[in-house]
Amino acid sequence: MNDLAALFDRAWGVLRQGVEDRTAAARVLALATVAADGAPAVRNVILRAADKGAGSVDVHTDARSAKVAALRAEPRAAAVIWDPATRLQLRLSGEIAILAGAAVAEDWNRVPRAARVSYGNDPPPGEPIAGPGDYVSGDGAEVFAVLRLSVAWIDVLHLGDTHTRALFRRADGWHGQWLSP
């Protein structure tokens, strides 16, 4: 890849594929936040939306999770995706807005019934339980949240015959800058 605009488009294409194709590598991304104690916290999440025009990506969560508490204190976050099919590593960084309630009602309506058991468990996510099944599934609509990462920059690394890497920043209109891989 030796064209910045094409590389940027390809990166967003990988993100779109992650939303649309359940088998795509970009479906699962590692999301890093800063925990309440200041330590890094990384977990895998499912990519639910990617909007190139808005420069944002969405994931879903239970609003009672530790990551939401961490994001309320420090909204900066980063995500990484490795797509072996395209040989692209995407690193995204920015700030996350926590959307809930009426603002995410349409998103909740699109969550498949089988997946709704991931939200609203009692006790909340991360709380101690006596055994592996000692929790009760609940209706998660009231605790469902969308985490929207407003991307400040994307670092795209392509591992091909010749490795290429570029950084695209929202602040400069996503024009891009080649970096040493």
C-alpha positions as CSV (number, residue, x, y, z in Angstrom):
1,M,0.0,0.0,0.0
2,N,1.6,3.2,-1.1
3,D,-1.4,5.6,-1.2
4,L,-2.4,7.3,2.0
5,A,-6.1,7.8,1.0
6,A,-6.4,4.2,-0.1
7,L,-4.9,2.9,3.2
8,F,-7.3,5.1,5.2
9,D,-10.2,3.7,3.2
10,R,-9.0,0.2,3.6
11,A,-8.8,0.7,7.4
12,W,-12.4,1.9,7.6
13,G,-13.4,-1.0,5.2
14,V,-11.9,-3.5,7.7
15,L,-13.9,-1.8,10.5
16,R,-17.1,-1.9,8.5
17,Q,-16.5,-5.6,7.7
18,G,-16.1,-6.2,11.5
19,V,-19.6,-4.8,12.0
20,E,-21.2,-6.6,9.1
21,D,-19.5,-10.0,9.2
22,R,-19.7,-12.0,12.4
23,T,-16.7,-14.1,11.2
24,A,-14.4,-11.1,10.4
25,A,-11.3,-10.7,12.6
26,A,-12.2,-7.0,13.1
27,R,-15.4,-8.1,14.9
28,V,-13.5,-8.4,18.1
29,L,-11.3,-5.6,19.3
30,A,-9.2,-5.1,22.4
31,L,-10.4,-2.0,24.2
32,A,-8.0,-0.4,26.7
33,T,-9.0,2.0,29.5
34,V,-7.5,3.3,32.7
35,A,-8.9,1.5,35.8
36,A,-9.9,3.4,38.9
37,D,-6.6,2.6,40.5
38,G,-4.7,4.0,37.5
39,A,-3.7,0.6,36.1
40,P,-4.3,-0.2,32.5
41,A,-7.3,-2.4,31.8
42,V,-7.8,-4.3,28.5
43,R,-10.7,-6.5,27.4
44,N,-12.1,-7.8,24.2
45,V,-15.3,-6.3,23.0
46,I,-17.5,-6.7,19.9
47,L,-17.5,-4.0,17.3
48,R,-21.1,-2.9,16.7
49,A,-20.8,0.2,14.5
50,A,-18.1,2.0,12.5
51,D,-18.9,5.4,11.0
52,K,-16.2,6.8,8.8
53,G,-18.0,10.1,8.3
54,A,-18.4,10.7,12.0
55,G,-15.0,9.1,12.8
56,S,-16.5,6.8,15.5
57,V,-16.8,3.2,16.5
58,D,-19.4,1.7,18.9
59,V,-19.4,-1.2,21.3
60,H,-22.1,-2.4,23.7
61,T,-21.8,-3.0,27.4
62,D,-23.6,-3.3,30.7
63,A,-23.6,0.2,32.2
64,R,-22.7,-1.2,35.6
65,S,-19.4,-2.7,34.4
66,A,-16.0,-1.6,35.7
67,K,-15.1,-0.2,32.3
68,V,-18.0,2.2,32.4
69,A,-17.0,3.4,35.8
70,A,-13.4,3.8,34.6
71,L,-14.6,5.7,31.5
72,R,-16.6,8.1,33.6
73,A,-13.5,9.0,35.5
74,E,-11.2,9.0,32.4
75,P,-12.9,8.9,29.0
76,R,-9.7,8.4,27.0
77,A,-9.4,5.0,25.5
78,A,-7.6,3.0,22.9
79,A,-8.5,0.0,20.8
80,V,-6.5,-2.4,18.6
81,I,-7.5,-4.9,15.9
82,W,-5.4,-7.3,14.0
83,D,-6.9,-8.6,10.7
84,P,-4.8,-11.5,9.4
85,A,-6.7,-11.6,6.1
86,T,-5.7,-8.1,5.1
87,R,-2.5,-8.1,7.2
88,L,-3.6,-4.8,8.9
89,Q,-3.2,-3.8,12.4
90,L,-5.4,-0.9,13.4
91,R,-4.8,1.1,16.5
92,L,-7.4,3.7,17.4
93,S,-7.4,6.3,20.2
94,G,-9.8,8.9,21.4
95,E,-12.5,9.7,23.9
96,I,-15.5,7.5,24.7
97,A,-19.0,8.9,25.3
98,I,-21.3,6.7,27.3
99,L,-24.8,6.6,25.8
100,A,-27.7,5.1,27.6
101,G,-31.5,5.2,28.1
102,A,-33.6,6.6,25.3
103,A,-30.5,7.5,23.3
104,V,-29.8,3.8,22.7
105,A,-33.3,2.4,22.5
106,E,-33.0,1.6,18.8
107,D,-29.6,-0.1,19.4
108,W,-31.2,-2.2,22.1
109,N,-34.0,-3.2,19.8
110,R,-31.4,-4.5,17.3
111,V,-29.7,-6.7,19.9
112,P,-30.7,-10.3,19.2
113,R,-32.8,-11.9,21.9
114,A,-30.1,-14.6,22.6
115,A,-27.5,-11.8,23.1
116,R,-29.6,-9.9,25.6
117,V,-28.6,-12.2,28.4
118,S,-25.2,-10.4,28.4
119,Y,-26.8,-7.4,30.0
120,G,-28.7,-7.1,33.3
121,N,-27.3,-10.0,35.2
122,D,-27.6,-10.0,39.0
123,P,-25.2,-9.4,40.5
124,P,-23.6,-6.9,38.1
125,P,-20.6,-7.8,36.0
126,G,-17.3,-8.4,37.9
127,E,-19.0,-8.9,41.3
128,P,-18.0,-12.1,43.2
129,I,-20.3,-15.1,43.1
130,A,-20.1,-18.5,44.9
131,G,-20.0,-20.6,41.8
132,P,-19.9,-20.4,38.0
133,G,-23.7,-20.2,37.6
134,D,-24.6,-18.3,40.7
135,Y,-26.2,-15.3,38.9
136,V,-29.6,-14.5,37.5
137,S,-30.1,-13.2,34.0
138,G,-32.3,-10.1,33.8
139,D,-33.8,-7.8,31.3
140,G,-30.9,-5.7,30.3
141,A,-32.6,-2.8,28.6
142,E,-32.3,-0.6,31.7
143,V,-28.5,-1.2,32.0
144,F,-27.6,-1.4,28.3
145,A,-25.1,1.2,27.2
146,V,-23.3,2.1,24.0
147,L,-19.7,3.2,24.2
148,R,-18.9,5.5,21.3
149,L,-15.2,6.1,20.7
150,S,-14.7,9.4,18.9
151,V,-11.5,8.5,17.1
152,A,-8.8,11.2,17.5
153,W,-6.2,9.1,15.5
154,I,-5.8,5.8,13.7
155,D,-2.4,4.2,13.3
156,V,-2.5,1.7,10.4
157,L,0.2,-0.9,10.0
158,H,0.2,-3.1,6.8
159,L,2.5,-6.1,6.9
160,G,3.0,-7.0,3.3
161,D,5.9,-7.7,1.0
162,T,7.0,-4.1,2.0
163,H,5.7,-3.1,5.4
164,T,3.9,0.3,5.5
165,R,2.6,2.4,8.3
166,A,0.7,5.6,8.5
167,L,-1.0,7.8,11.1
168,F,-4.3,9.5,10.4
169,R,-5.4,12.3,12.7
170,R,-8.9,13.8,12.9
171,A,-7.3,17.2,13.8
172,D,-5.7,17.4,10.3
173,G,-8.6,16.2,8.4
174,W,-7.4,12.6,8.3
175,H,-4.8,13.4,5.6
176,G,-2.3,11.0,7.0
177,Q,1.4,10.8,7.6
178,W,3.7,8.0,6.7
179,L,5.6,6.4,9.6
180,S,8.4,4.0,9.8
181,P,7.0,0.6,10.3
